[in-house]
Amino acid sequence: MVTEQSGTPAPARVLVASNRGPVSYTRRDDGTLAAKRGGGGLVSGLSAIGADDDAVWVCAALGEGDREAVRRTGGRLDPADTGGQRVRMLGIEPEVYTAAYNDVANSTLWFVHHMLYQTPLEPSFGPGFRAQWAAYETYNRAFAEALAQEAAEGAAVLVQDYHLALVPGMLRALRPDLRIGHFSHTPWAPAEYFRLLPDDIAERLLLGMLGADRLGFLTWRWAGAFAECARSVLAARGLTAHWPEDGAGDGDGSGDGSGDGGRHLTFPRGSTPGPSGGRTYLAVHGLGADGDFLRERAHRPDVAERMVTLREQIGSTPDGADRRTIVRVDRTELSKNIVRGLFSYRQLLLDHPEWRERVVHVAFAYPSRQDLAIYRSYTEEVQRVADGINAELGTDGWTPVVLHVQDDFARSLAAYRLADVALVNPIRDGMNLVAKEIPVLSERACALVLSREAGAYAELGEDALVVNPYDISATAAALHEALTMPTAERTDRAKRLAAAATALPPQRWFLDQLEALRA
């Protein structure tokens, strides 16, 4: 149901800004709009703060269905569509949105932070990029203006991710009274890589983020990289850093990754210093798995049905025993390193032929960003390599790789429950929640083979088998070690992994940031 909302809503005391909102729309054949609600940490976090805070979520219209909803409602969505949540959706011009989201955010900033450029050939920044950057500024300005309009005096604003890196500075200029936070869900590039960007744009991004009172990151590695970028780019313009060292890697000595230990950057903000007086505090909030939700959702009938199907696809050994499973679940993002993971599995079967017909790699590679040619090519390569392994090593009764490319959450949960080994080997990843979710749900006390370049390594590395994501031979050896690990050791490690994985569930992750911003 989409209806225009009458009256002027009360100013919001808590605001969230993100590219994607909690609801999306598609147009039915009869012209009506169907709303589909999403989930995640922001949704559960906002639901926990209570109606007294008059929270509002500001997001962008992503497709034609969303834009039609904006036209019909003026952008203030019907609470019947959003589960009661106040949502303001911005109808940004499609060409502006495409340039900002695809060309700058996902094809430039995401590549920089994940360090994925082939630098002999790319990037190249010319007049075309400058036009795209202007669209990125326009897109960010639309968010800043909407937040300024919606916010009550002294409200708390939580801005999400690299799509909206300029919003804190823009919003600070409009509303210096607000308490502004920004959270980065990706890695942050080291200074020498970040400076691939044009000098003025690197500076603009950093100044935009330093408009915030607090900057949140998933690990201290990423927070430290941001601080080093700021020092490298802005020191000559008056930035100073207060960065006390802490041997435990946690700012407040609690060991939980939640404190900032007084770590902050100071940059002169002129006449708009904000509540923190020109200081920007850096903190870490290591998003965890929602254990309660996952355990409940994983035992619904649709998951049980998928488990039956997966068991049939996995099959049994020639002597009738259950086959072992190596499970991975990813979107086909370039950083996830799916192709090298497949080659590592192949190498396991070549190095240890005793595993042939006794193990199956259950690999779910759900297409991502298929409007970009490089992602389409990567998705095709994943399929090609998996097919090649099956053709080379498979038998009439054994398919070495069970690959699925159609997104199916219930099937993913079924695979989690069946996992003997979880393979998570990204080239670079802000966190990687799959590394946390599989140990929570595995009914076989799964071992975790984990890339040292995943943010999750900071919390799970002690009980995982840690690998260099580029080293196929070493990853194959880790898979063998995981498959042969004694049961008692696997069980002990799995318990510790599950406990660490659920230490900061999404709702608490959100509320911790809100409480720190308001303090």
TAZI-V49066 format. One record per pair of residues at least 24 apart in sequence whose C-alpha atoms are under 6 Angstrom apart, sorted by the first residue. I is the first residue (numbers start at 1). J is the second residue. D is the distance in whole Angstrom. If there is no record, write none. Layout:
I;J;D + I;J;D
//
This chain:
2;78;6 + 3;73;6 + 3;78;6 + 4;73;4 + 11;150;5 + 11;151;5 + 11;152;5 + 12;54;5 + 12;55;5 + 12;150;6 + 12;151;5 + 12;152;5 + 13;53;5 + 13;54;6 + 13;152;5 + 13;155;4 + 14;55;5 + 14;155;6 + 14;156;5 + 14;157;6 + 15;55;6 + 15;56;5 + 15;57;6 + 15;157;5 + 16;57;5 + 16;157;6 + 16;158;5 + 16;159;6 + 17;57;6 + 17;58;5 + 17;59;6 + 17;159;5 + 18;59;5 + 18;160;5 + 19;59;5 + 19;60;5 + 20;59;6 + 21;59;5 + 25;65;5 + 25;66;5 + 26;65;4 + 27;65;6 + 35;81;6 + 41;506;4 + 41;507;6 + 44;507;5 + 45;507;4 + 45;510;5 + 56;86;5 + 56;87;6 + 57;87;5 + 58;87;6 + 58;88;5 + 58;89;6 + 59;89;5 + 60;89;5 + 60;90;5 + 61;89;6 + 61;90;6 + 61;91;5 + 67;91;6 + 96;135;5 + 99;132;5 + 100;135;5 + 100;136;4 + 105;163;5 + 113;187;6 + 113;188;5 + 113;189;4 + 114;428;6 + 140;164;6 + 140;166;6 + 140;167;5 + 144;170;6 + 144;171;5 + 154;178;5 + 156;180;6 + 158;182;6 + 161;185;6 + 165;208;6 + 165;209;6 + 166;208;4 + 168;208;6 + 168;209;6 + 168;211;5 + 168;212;5 + 169;208;4 + 169;211;4 + 172;211;6 + 176;272;5 + 176;274;5 + 180;212;5 + 180;213;5 + 181;212;5 + 181;213;6 + 181;214;5 + 181;215;6 + 182;215;5 + 183;215;6 + 183;216;4 + 183;217;6 + 184;217;5 + 185;430;6 + 186;430;4 + 187;222;6 + 187;430;4 + 188;222;5 + 188;225;6 + 190;225;5 + 191;229;4 + 213;276;6 + 213;280;5 + 214;280;5 + 214;281;5 + 214;282;6 + 215;282;5 + 216;283;5 + 216;284;5 + 217;284;5 + 218;284;5 + 218;285;5 + 218;286;5 + 219;284;6 + 239;266;6 + 239;267;5 + 240;265;6 + 240;266;5 + 241;265;4 + 257;284;6 + 258;284;5 + 258;285;5 + 287;504;6 + 287;509;6 + 288;501;5 + 288;502;5 + 288;504;5 + 288;505;5 + 289;436;6 + 289;437;6 + 289;501;6 + 289;502;5 + 289;505;5 + 290;505;5 + 291;502;6 + 298;413;6 + 303;410;5 + 303;414;5 + 306;411;5 + 307;414;5 + 317;357;6 + 317;358;6 + 323;358;5 + 323;359;5 + 324;359;5 + 325;359;6 + 325;360;5 + 325;361;6 + 325;419;5 + 325;420;5 + 326;361;5 + 326;362;6 + 326;421;5 + 326;422;6 + 327;361;6 + 327;362;5 + 327;363;6 + 327;419;6 + 327;422;5 + 328;363;5 + 328;422;6 + 328;423;5 + 329;364;5 + 330;365;5 + 331;365;5 + 331;366;4 + 331;367;6 + 331;368;6 + 332;365;6 + 332;366;6 + 332;367;5 + 332;368;5 + 332;379;6 + 335;426;6 + 335;427;5 + 335;428;6 + 336;426;4 + 337;426;5 + 337;427;6 + 339;382;6 + 344;472;5 + 344;475;6 + 344;476;5 + 347;476;6 + 348;476;5 + 357;398;6 + 360;400;5 + 360;401;6 + 361;401;5 + 362;402;5 + 363;403;5 + 364;403;6 + 364;404;5 + 364;405;6 + 365;405;5 + 366;405;5 + 366;406;6 + 366;407;5 + 416;441;6 + 416;442;5 + 417;441;5 + 417;442;4 + 417;443;5 + 419;446;6 + 420;444;6 + 420;446;4 + 421;446;5 + 421;447;5 + 421;448;6 + 422;448;5 + 423;449;5 + 424;450;5 + 425;450;6 + 425;451;4 + 425;469;5 + 427;469;6 + 428;453;5 + 428;454;6 + 429;454;5 + 429;455;6 + 430;455;5 + 431;455;4 + 431;456;5 + 436;501;5 + 439;498;5 + 440;498;5 + 445;491;5 + 445;494;5 + 447;482;6 + 463;493;5
//
